[in-house]
Amino acid sequence: MGVTKHDIRNGIRDGVGRFKREVTASFTKEELGALCSELDVTATDSPVASTTKMRQQIRVAVGVAEAVSEAETGSFSKQELETIAEAIGVVPVAGDEPDPLF
């Protein structure tokens, strides 16, 4: 089995200083905020942007969409996650699970 969406998300989480997850889960608002910071995304309508707006801005920052108004609003596809990982210099690996706590 190759690299999964879960593996790519964990690679991205690690790349922006967040904890990897054992279970498959979309990015949290805090993780999206850390990713925006890593990509120097600063344009928001308010001090606390919505997850939808952050996803759109990330898509524009990595070249998946031309403009925020044209960007998809939902969760990232595997191809989009691969593009994001490449943009922040992360090389995802299969079976990327968190280190044991003890």
URJO-V377803 format. One record per helix or strand of 2 or more residues. SS is the DSSP state (H for helix, E for strand). FROM is the first residue (numbers start at 1). LEN is the number of residues. If there is no record, write none. Layout:
ss->SS from->FROM len->LEN
ss->SS from->FROM len->LEN
//
This chain:
ss->H from->5 len->11
ss->H from->29 len->10
ss->H from->51 len->11
ss->H from->68 len->3
ss->H from->78 len->10
//
